[in-house]
Amino acid sequence: MKKNVKTTEELTKSPLRPALTPEARENQMIALAENLAEEQLRNGTASSQVICEYLKRGSTKHSLELAKLKEENALLRAKTESLESAQRIEELYSKAIDAMRDYAGFAAMNMEVMEE
């Protein structure tokens, strides 16, 4: 029994469901471009730009650059979390100092009442 597998040509000609967000639309366009590039590479009709793009994507340098970008993103997230944590700690210290001032004032008022 033969499987019903669509070719790239059939996939690109089939109507796509309208995208709900600009990001989804962009992803649809990227998928179509990838399908077209794949078809051109298979048929031997790809332009030199398409060939160079996929050669770059397959290089070790490209994979190292991607890894570096991921690490830089992780570092930025960690710095952001650290700054947010420092702000929360500063707020807690401020509240603690205010509470101690209020307590000191309350204790001083009690001492005055006891002396009378």
PyMOL commands that set and color helices and strands:
alter all, ss='L'
color gray80, all
select helices_A, chain A and resi 8-13+22-43+48-57+60-115
alter helices_A, ss='H'
color red, helices_A
deselect
rebuild
show_as cartoon
